[in-house]
Amino acid sequence: MTTATLERVPAVSSPADASAARSIDLEFSNAREVHAGLEEAVSELIEVAAQEASCGILVTRLHPGRYTVALDESVPFGETYEAIAA
C-alpha cells in the first residue's frame, strides 16, 4: 500500500507568484513500490518545472520508506538530484 500526499499550490494570477515551491511527500510500506512511486512523482514535477525552466528536482530520502520530491532552485533545470536527509 502506498500513501502519498501532494502539496498543491493554489492557482496564481501573475507569473511572479508562479515561482512558489512545489513538493510531493511520499511514504511507502513496501520496498517494491518505491521505484514506481518516485518515478511517478518526478514525472509530475517535470511538467511543472518545464513551465518555468528555472529549477530542477530534488528527491530526498527522509528515512526508509519516506521521501520528498520537490522543485529545488539549487538543482539545475533539466536535472534530478538525490539526497539522503541526515
C-alpha positions in Angstrom: 0.0 0.0 0.0 1.3 3.4 -0.9 0.4 6.6 0.9 1.2 9.8 -1.0 0.3 13.3 -0.2 0.6 16.1 -2.7 1.1 19.7 -1.6 -0.7 21.8 -4.2 0.0 25.4 -4.8 -3.2 27.4 -5.4 -3.6 28.9 -8.9 -1.9 32.2 -9.2 -2.9 35.3 -11.2 0.6 36.5 -12.1 3.7 34.8 -13.3 5.8 36.3 -10.5 3.7 34.3 -8.0 4.1 31.1 -10.0 7.6 30.5 -8.6 6.2 29.1 -5.3 7.8 25.8 -4.4 6.0 22.5 -5.2 6.7 19.2 -3.4 5.3 15.8 -3.1 5.6 13.8 0.1 5.6 10.0 -0.3 5.5 7.1 2.2 5.8 3.5 1.1 5.1 0.4 3.2 6.7 -1.9 0.7 10.1 -1.6 -0.9 8.8 -2.8 -4.3 6.6 0.3 -4.6 9.4 2.8 -4.1 10.7 2.9 -7.6 7.4 3.3 -9.4 6.1 5.8 -6.9 9.2 8.0 -7.1 9.1 7.9 -10.9 5.5 9.0 -11.0 6.2 11.9 -8.6 9.3 13.0 -10.6 7.3 12.9 -13.9 4.6 15.1 -12.4 7.1 17.7 -11.2 9.0 17.6 -14.6 5.8 19.1 -16.1 5.7 21.8 -13.5 9.5 22.6 -13.8 9.2 22.8 -17.6 6.7 25.7 -17.4 9.3 28.0 -15.8 12.6 26.4 -16.7 14.2 27.8 -13.6 14.9 24.8 -11.4 15.4 21.1 -11.2 14.1 18.3 -9.0 15.5 17.1 -5.7 14.5 13.6 -4.4 15.2 13.3 -0.6 15.1 10.1 1.4 13.9 11.2 4.8 14.0 7.7 6.3 13.3 4.1 5.0 10.1 4.3 3.0 9.7 8.1 3.3 10.6 10.5 0.6 10.1 14.1 -0.6 10.2 15.0 -4.3 10.5 18.8 -4.8 11.3 21.5 -7.2 14.6 23.0 -6.0 16.4 26.1 -7.3 19.8 24.6 -6.2 19.3 21.9 -8.8 20.0 23.0 -12.5 17.0 22.9 -14.8 16.6 19.6 -16.6 18.3 17.6 -13.8 17.2 15.5 -10.9 19.4 15.1 -7.8 19.1 12.6 -5.0 19.8 13.2 -1.3 19.6 11.4 2.0 18.5 13.5 5.0 20.8 13.3 7.9 
